[in-house]
Amino acid sequence: MIVLPVSIQFIYYNSLTFSDTTFIGKFCESFGRDSVQSDCDAGFYCKAKSYMRSPLVSLYTVATDNIGDICPIGSYCSSGVTEPTMCTPGYYCPNEMMDAYLTSLPCNKGYYCDGGAESPSPNGPFPGIAQIGGDVCPKGKYCVTATAVPGDCPTGSYLPYKGAWA
């Protein structure tokens, strides 16, 4: 008797039984099921035909399975999602496996976070060049805690330096 690897058995079984859209954000760990088991775990995202509740590219999966993975830094994943959600503007997501917007943290004053930020003071390895997720607040603008878009200086005032917050 020839036994195929679990991923190949499942893909074969699944392709005969369910459409690709049946499993989006869901998983099915066992064979012979007539329905999906449940949403994939928070902190992970599941593509179609996932056979793991917490998909993680590892020794147990085949790279071409494309079943999902751990939620990366700069994003969060609620249960049952198919793609990571970029961290909300004004906030940063410093860890892998963040599971909800509520676990994100406000960016520091003097900086802005425009989405997908990984640190509270995003300015990357090249200061002065905007990085993905935000940067230091530019001259003539101010950035309070949790700023998504730098504010203009009020009429009749000026801020001649970067990183201003008031």
BELBEL-V942504 format. One record per backbone hydrogen bond with DSSP energy under -0.5 kcal/mol. NH is the residue of the N-H (numbers start at 1). CO is the residue of the C=O. Records with the same first field share a line. If there is no record, write none. Layout:
NH = CO, CO
//
This chain:
3 = 1
4 = 2
8 = 5
9 = 5
10 = 6
11 = 7
12 = 8
13 = 9
14 = 10
15 = 11
16 = 12, 13
17 = 13, 14
18 = 14
22 = 19
23 = 19, 20
24 = 21
25 = 46
26 = 23
27 = 38
28 = 50
37 = 27
38 = 27
40 = 25
41 = 53
43 = 77
44 = 41
45 = 69
46 = 81
47 = 67
50 = 47
55 = 52
61 = 58
65 = 62
66 = 63
69 = 45
71 = 43
74 = 93
75 = 72
76 = 85
77 = 98
80 = 40
81 = 78
85 = 76
86 = 84
87 = 74
90 = 113
91 = 88
92 = 105
93 = 117
94 = 92
97 = 71
98 = 95
103 = 100
104 = 101
105 = 92
107 = 90
108 = 120
110 = 143
111 = 108
112 = 135
113 = 147
114 = 112
115 = 133
116 = 87
117 = 91
122 = 119
129 = 126
130 = 128
131 = 134
134 = 131
135 = 112
137 = 110
140 = 159
141 = 138
142 = 151
143 = 164
146 = 107
147 = 144
151 = 142
153 = 140
157 = 154
163 = 137
//
